[in-house]
Amino acid sequence: MEHNEDKLEAERERRLRAARRLVVKVGTNTVTGVDGSLCAERVEPIVRSISTLMKSGRKVVLVSSGAVGLGRAWLGLHDSRLRDLETKQACAAVGQSLLMDAYKRLFSAWDVKVAQVLLTEEDFTNWTRYSNLRHTIEKLLGFGVLPIVNENDTVSTAELEVVHPGPRASAFSDNDRLAALVMSGLEADALVLLTNVDGFLRQAPSGPAEERGTRREVIPIIDEITPELRLLAAGPSARGRGGMLTKLEAAEIAMHCGGTALIANGSTPDILDRAFAGERVGTAFMPLKRMRGKRRWIAFAANVQGRIVVDAGAQKVITEGKASLLPSGILRIESHFVPKDVVSIVNGEGVEFARGIANCASHEAEEWLARRNTAGAKGPGAPASREVVTRDNIVLVQS
């Protein structure tokens, strides 16, 4: 066991030292103070470290929260005034320019040029726009510019709406996931999530009796995200939108990209320098087998538009035989979809086990099912020969 931990630690050090493409995400609790104003004490060291990383030849993308808080402070509003969505959007509109102005000023001291990249969910859920986004950021990196990314909260409400427990309904609803999707699109080597804690915490196994149940320690390395880890994850913080659960989800995307994710404390002035020097800081998530780009998009970035219920035989050949989905294995079609939409594939009990890109519209699939159930519907062009979802466009998902 100890030998395996030493091996993982050596691999962690090697990968972070060698990382050339980085996505760094800073959360609201790092960017702003309690009053919502920019916290220069925490932000300036991060700016210095990013500038140093860039000058060493690394390509960096910064994903930054904090616009709503800055806008709230500038407008003189209290948290109680931010309960309606329109006010939050107004604060974001004001705060985004303040945030970029601050970054432009801070990075210019290090001779680093910055570019603002505001994104909406459609930039990820549409494959063409997703590809265009990737090409634009690649061009900026080629120019030696630092892209600073945030969700366009003035027109997109995914990040501002109240987070409810349960299955994910959208491609991203926080900047943790946004950062991971940017990393996926760029096939970056590392994703760093800077927050207000030292890493992913668990209850310390020992200590004085009066401290048991309250003492927490950092898990240094994670190579598998288990249900137990998800239970340990905390909910959203008071001022941030994410929480540890969204960071676990972001880390999982990074792991499937074949990259390393790191959760670390943004209040530590030299945290980025230490991380990429290979020091043991924060919690590192070790990479898994790299999932192909289009498959990652299906699994993590695309919105699910339709739902197809299949029988046990179809589930078996898809999960074990990696076969295409044919009309013969479909029990029913639930919800509308059009060609090229990503659909959810579920078993008879309604449990999702795969996702894929539909070759047809839902009404066409329903017509095929009707023909299949009509006597004599055989011969060339019969529904059974049609692929509703091609095997190359199917990705298995965890239930």
Phi, psi and omega per residue, in radians:
M1 nan -0.795 -3.132
E2 -1.138 -0.657 3.121
H3 -1.096 -0.706 3.132
N4 -1.134 -0.682 3.118
E5 -1.145 -0.702 3.102
D6 -1.106 -0.670 3.139
K7 -1.150 -0.749 3.113
L8 -1.123 -0.699 -3.140
E9 -1.122 -0.705 3.111
A10 -1.156 -0.662 3.129
E11 -1.207 -0.691 3.075
R12 -1.020 -0.858 -3.136
E13 -1.055 -0.774 -3.109
R14 -1.094 -0.794 -3.078
R15 -1.168 -0.742 -3.113
L16 -1.246 -0.614 3.064
R17 -1.116 -0.659 -3.050
A18 -1.516 -0.185 -3.051
A19 -1.051 2.245 -3.132
R20 -1.929 -0.507 3.120
R21 -1.967 2.141 -3.011
L22 -2.243 2.490 2.936
V23 -2.073 2.130 -3.133
V24 -1.993 2.191 3.116
K25 -1.983 2.249 3.077
V26 -1.970 2.305 -3.081
G27 -1.536 2.976 -3.131
T28 -0.991 -0.732 -3.104
N29 -1.207 -0.276 3.064
T30 -1.586 -0.730 -3.062
V31 -1.288 -0.672 -3.018
T32 -2.045 2.745 3.045
G33 -1.536 -3.041 -3.114
V34 -1.054 -0.591 -3.106
D35 -1.476 0.001 3.113
G36 1.608 -0.149 3.134
S37 -1.382 2.819 -3.127
L38 -1.098 2.296 3.112
C39 -1.645 1.586 -3.090
A40 -1.071 -0.543 -3.116
E41 -1.048 -0.611 3.131
R42 -1.630 -0.629 -3.025
V43 -1.326 -0.699 -3.071
E44 -1.046 -0.757 3.087
P45 -1.111 -0.587 3.101
I46 -1.168 -0.731 3.087
V47 -1.049 -0.803 3.133
R48 -1.049 -0.785 -3.102
S49 -1.144 -0.744 3.119
I50 -1.090 -0.747 3.124
S51 -1.062 -0.740 3.122
T52 -1.124 -0.726 3.107
L53 -1.079 -0.737 3.132
M54 -1.135 -0.714 -3.113
K55 -1.229 -0.314 3.081
S56 -1.481 0.001 3.087
G57 1.828 -0.002 3.127
R58 -1.433 2.597 3.053
K59 -1.708 2.213 -3.048
V60 -2.205 2.438 2.951
V61 -2.088 2.307 3.126
L62 -1.855 2.182 3.026
V63 -1.879 2.072 -2.997
S64 -2.161 2.250 2.947
S65 -1.549 -3.095 3.025
G66 1.969 -0.176 -3.058
A67 -1.118 -0.750 -3.110
V68 -1.106 -0.755 3.139
G69 -1.110 -0.737 3.114
L70 -1.128 -0.710 3.116
G71 -1.148 -0.701 3.108
R72 -1.060 -0.805 -3.126
A73 -1.122 -0.731 -3.108
W74 -1.155 -0.622 3.127
L75 -1.448 -0.155 3.120
G76 1.275 0.545 -3.132
L77 -1.672 2.642 3.051
H78 -1.677 2.834 3.140
D79 -0.964 -0.578 -3.119
S80 -1.127 -0.349 -3.139
R81 -1.504 -0.056 -3.048
L82 -1.784 0.406 -3.088
R83 -1.371 -0.427 3.119
D84 -1.687 2.554 -3.020
L85 -1.091 -0.673 -3.087
E86 -1.103 -0.659 3.113
T87 -1.153 -0.717 3.100
K88 -1.077 -0.723 3.124
Q89 -1.148 -0.662 3.103
A90 -1.130 -0.728 3.097
C91 -1.101 -0.692 3.120
A92 -1.102 -0.718 -3.133
A93 -1.090 -0.736 3.113
V94 -1.236 -0.813 -3.022
G95 -1.223 -0.499 -3.091
Q96 -1.105 -0.727 3.123
S97 -1.190 -0.639 3.095
L98 -1.130 -0.718 -3.139
L99 -1.101 -0.820 -3.129
M100 -1.185 -0.633 3.102
D101 -1.096 -0.705 3.120
A102 -1.150 -0.770 3.141
Y103 -1.148 -0.721 3.125
K104 -1.034 -0.764 -3.140
R105 -1.149 -0.790 -3.077
L106 -1.207 -0.740 -3.111
F107 -1.303 -0.491 3.137
S108 -1.112 -0.482 3.092
A109 -1.122 -0.363 3.114
W110 -1.887 0.221 3.110
D111 1.051 0.685 3.102
V112 -1.971 2.196 3.091
K113 -1.512 2.522 -3.106
V114 -2.137 2.731 3.076
A115 -2.374 2.420 3.117
Q116 -1.546 2.288 3.081
V117 -2.222 1.824 3.121
L118 -1.743 2.254 -3.015
L119 -2.139 2.664 2.980
T120 -2.065 2.948 -3.106
E121 -1.022 -0.606 -3.118
E122 -1.107 -0.390 3.098
D123 -1.191 -0.285 3.111
F124 -1.887 -0.595 -3.042
T125 -1.415 -0.298 3.068
N126 -1.774 2.130 -3.028
W127 -1.067 -0.677 -3.131
T128 -1.130 -0.812 3.130
R129 -1.157 -0.630 3.089
Y130 -1.060 -0.751 3.115
S131 -1.168 -0.726 3.118
N132 -1.091 -0.713 3.114
L133 -1.051 -0.798 -3.138
R134 -1.035 -0.761 -3.121
H135 -1.146 -0.666 3.141
T136 -1.141 -0.813 -3.141
I137 -1.138 -0.655 3.085
E138 -1.042 -0.715 -3.139
K139 -1.136 -0.747 3.109
L140 -1.067 -0.774 3.123
L141 -1.092 -0.657 3.098
G142 -1.100 -0.539 3.100
F143 -1.396 -0.071 -3.092
G144 1.393 0.328 -3.109
V145 -1.642 2.579 3.045
L146 -1.618 1.907 3.040
P147 -1.261 2.266 3.071
I148 -1.958 2.017 -2.942
V149 -1.882 2.469 2.989
N150 -2.700 2.817 3.034
E151 -1.286 2.497 3.108
N152 -1.399 1.424 -3.034
D153 -1.159 -0.289 -3.137
T154 -1.260 -0.388 3.127
V155 -2.153 -0.314 -3.138
S156 -1.955 2.308 -3.051
T157 -1.870 0.054 -3.034
A158 -1.020 -0.703 -3.081
E159 -1.419 -0.470 -3.024
L160 -1.495 -0.405 -3.081
E161 -1.229 2.741 -3.122
V162 -1.083 2.359 -3.138
V163 -1.479 2.130 3.103
H164 -1.826 2.578 3.079
P165 -1.205 2.787 3.106
G166 2.073 -3.059 -3.084
P167 -1.078 2.579 3.142
R168 -1.158 2.301 -3.125
A169 -1.808 -0.221 -3.082
S170 -2.415 2.905 -3.105
A171 -1.127 -0.707 3.008
F172 -2.642 2.540 3.087
S173 -2.345 0.333 3.104
D174 -2.888 2.869 -3.088
N175 -1.339 -0.289 3.028
D176 -1.102 -0.892 -3.137
R177 -1.177 -0.676 3.088
L178 -0.996 -0.789 3.133
A179 -1.081 -0.710 3.139
A180 -1.159 -0.642 3.121
L181 -1.229 -0.609 3.044
V182 -1.121 -0.760 3.100
M183 -1.038 -0.750 3.141
S184 -1.074 -0.797 -3.117
G185 -1.109 -0.611 -3.113
L186 -1.585 -0.127 -3.044
E187 0.893 0.865 -3.137
A188 -1.254 2.837 -3.102
D189 -1.476 -0.507 -3.046
A190 -2.573 2.558 3.055
L191 -2.172 2.148 3.117
V192 -1.981 2.169 3.106
L193 -1.899 1.842 -3.126
L194 -1.577 2.208 -3.065
T195 -2.384 -2.845 -3.078
N196 -1.827 0.253 3.037
V197 -2.212 2.913 -3.003
D198 -1.387 -0.118 -3.128
G199 2.736 -2.805 3.072
F200 -1.440 2.120 -2.983
L201 -1.798 2.579 2.988
R202 -2.349 2.865 3.113
Q203 -1.161 2.322 3.137
A204 -1.124 2.386 -3.077
P205 -1.256 -0.297 -3.117
S206 -2.526 2.988 3.141
G207 2.495 3.059 3.117
P208 -0.996 2.578 -3.084
A209 -0.996 -0.642 -3.095
E210 -1.240 -0.280 -3.127
E211 -1.754 -0.192 -3.099
R212 -1.099 2.366 -3.095
G213 1.603 -0.259 3.132
T214 -2.054 -0.498 3.123
R215 -1.250 2.300 -3.116
R216 -2.198 2.561 3.111
E217 -2.305 2.701 -3.123
V218 -1.370 2.343 2.956
I219 -1.445 2.004 -3.008
P220 -1.237 -0.653 -3.076
I221 -2.435 2.370 3.072
I222 -2.234 2.190 3.113
D223 -1.988 0.054 3.058
E224 -2.720 2.291 3.109
I225 -1.616 1.876 -3.050
T226 -1.739 2.874 3.051
P227 -1.002 -0.569 3.133
E228 -1.128 -0.685 3.106
L229 -1.143 -0.683 3.126
R230 -1.095 -0.619 3.121
L231 -1.179 -0.530 3.130
L232 -1.272 -0.407 -3.026
A233 -1.134 2.422 -3.132
A234 -1.479 2.894 3.074
G235 -1.431 -3.054 -3.127
P236 -1.015 2.530 3.090
S237 -1.367 3.043 -3.041
A238 -1.095 -0.744 -3.089
R239 -1.861 -0.413 -3.133
G240 -1.443 2.944 -3.135
R241 -1.771 -0.254 -2.988
G242 -1.687 -1.633 -2.952
G243 1.890 3.011 -3.033
M244 -1.220 -0.487 -3.139
L245 -1.113 -0.741 3.117
T246 -1.179 -0.517 3.089
K247 -1.230 -0.622 3.044
L248 -1.102 -0.741 3.127
E249 -1.108 -0.716 3.114
A250 -1.140 -0.741 3.126
A251 -1.091 -0.647 3.132
E252 -1.105 -0.716 3.072
I253 -1.070 -0.793 3.141
A254 -1.037 -0.710 -3.137
M255 -1.103 -0.691 3.116
H256 -1.287 -0.275 3.036
C257 -1.411 -0.078 -3.053
G258 1.369 0.325 -3.116
G259 -1.957 3.072 3.136
T260 -1.869 2.320 3.060
A261 -1.897 2.615 3.138
L262 -2.424 2.222 2.989
I263 -1.820 2.153 -3.064
A264 -2.556 2.953 -3.060
N265 -1.505 2.012 -3.142
G266 -1.231 -0.171 3.118
S267 -1.435 -0.248 3.104
T268 -1.375 2.003 -2.954
P269 -0.961 -0.677 -3.053
D270 -1.884 0.488 -2.997
I271 -1.078 -0.716 -3.124
L272 -1.215 -0.697 3.107
D273 -1.052 -0.786 -3.117
R274 -1.180 -0.702 -3.110
A275 -1.079 -0.813 -3.066
F276 -1.524 0.009 2.922
A277 -1.573 -0.030 3.091
G278 1.596 0.116 -3.132
E279 -1.210 2.728 -3.134
R280 -1.468 1.587 3.108
V281 -2.264 2.606 3.081
G282 1.097 -2.766 3.096
T283 -2.035 2.139 3.120
A284 -1.745 2.414 3.080
F285 -1.916 2.076 -3.020
M286 -1.419 2.540 -3.067
P287 -1.189 2.615 3.005
L288 -1.798 -3.055 3.070
K289 -1.060 2.280 -3.071
R290 -1.140 2.198 3.055
M291 -1.497 2.364 -3.114
R292 -0.998 2.579 -3.004
G293 -0.894 -0.871 -3.106
K294 -1.148 -0.638 3.127
R295 -1.190 -0.647 3.067
R296 -1.105 -0.690 3.125
W297 -1.081 -0.766 3.123
I298 -1.082 -0.774 -3.032
A299 -1.281 -0.634 -2.947
F300 -2.100 -0.621 -2.970
A301 -1.683 -0.578 -2.997
A302 -1.383 2.468 2.991
N303 -1.288 2.407 3.083
V304 -1.459 2.145 -3.053
Q305 -1.800 -0.477 -3.074
G306 -2.360 3.036 -3.084
R307 -2.484 2.174 -3.129
I308 -2.080 2.176 3.128
V309 -1.700 2.216 -3.073
V310 -2.104 2.852 3.127
D311 -1.472 3.067 -3.075
A312 -1.100 -0.618 3.140
G313 -1.123 -0.774 3.119
A314 -1.132 -0.708 3.115
Q315 -1.049 -0.731 -3.101
K316 -1.139 -0.817 -3.080
V317 -1.240 -0.480 3.094
I318 -1.297 -0.786 -3.071
T319 -1.386 -0.602 -3.077
E320 -1.783 -0.650 -3.087
G321 -1.752 -0.064 -3.125
K322 0.898 0.833 -3.121
A323 -1.624 2.907 3.026
S324 -1.303 2.841 3.063
L325 -1.628 2.076 3.139
L326 -1.881 2.774 3.119
P327 -1.004 -0.505 -3.091
S328 -1.090 -0.396 -3.118
G329 -1.752 0.041 -3.084
I330 -1.587 2.307 3.057
L331 -1.531 -0.768 3.121
R332 -2.898 2.830 3.083
I333 -1.844 2.250 3.101
E334 -2.117 2.168 3.123
S335 1.354 2.692 -3.002
H336 -1.452 2.492 2.990
F337 -2.656 2.826 3.141
V338 -2.142 2.914 3.121
P339 -0.968 2.447 3.140
K340 1.427 -0.060 3.022
D341 -1.259 2.640 3.007
V342 -1.515 2.251 -3.097
V343 -2.040 2.663 3.067
S344 -1.601 2.332 3.117
I345 -1.921 2.064 -3.051
V346 -2.158 2.769 3.095
N347 -1.511 -3.074 -3.077
G348 -1.090 -0.372 3.110
E349 -1.570 0.024 3.116
G350 1.485 0.207 -3.135
V351 -1.554 2.149 3.128
E352 -1.256 2.298 3.082
F353 -2.217 -0.168 3.140
A354 -2.750 2.828 3.008
R355 -2.350 2.687 3.133
G356 -2.832 2.949 3.123
I357 -1.613 2.147 -3.089
A358 -1.262 2.428 3.063
N359 -1.524 -0.227 -3.033
C360 -2.473 3.025 3.050
A361 -1.477 2.784 -3.112
S362 -1.063 -0.643 -3.117
H363 -1.197 -0.544 3.076
E364 -1.184 -0.755 3.120
A365 -1.084 -0.677 3.113
E366 -1.146 -0.647 3.079
E367 -1.124 -0.694 3.110
W368 -1.109 -0.693 3.118
L369 -1.124 -0.696 3.111
A370 -1.106 -0.730 3.105
R371 -1.125 -0.700 3.141
R372 -1.064 -0.614 -3.102
N373 -1.506 -0.005 3.119
T374 -1.737 2.243 -3.110
A375 -1.013 2.390 3.057
G376 1.587 0.019 3.135
A377 -1.451 1.337 -3.116
K378 -2.360 3.017 3.091
G379 1.768 -3.053 -3.105
P380 -0.975 2.373 3.115
G381 1.375 0.160 3.109
A382 -1.130 2.637 -3.066
P383 -0.945 -0.604 -3.072
A384 -1.057 -0.378 -3.109
S385 -1.532 -0.141 -3.099
R386 -1.482 2.486 3.053
E387 -1.716 1.964 3.094
V388 -1.249 -0.723 3.032
V389 -2.375 2.150 -3.125
T390 -1.313 2.508 -3.047
R391 -0.985 -0.605 -3.131
D392 -1.202 -0.285 3.139
N393 -1.890 0.384 3.097
I394 -1.967 2.337 3.091
V395 -2.176 2.254 3.075
L396 -1.323 2.476 3.138
V397 -2.205 2.772 3.103
Q398 -1.348 2.442 3.103
S399 -1.434 nan nan
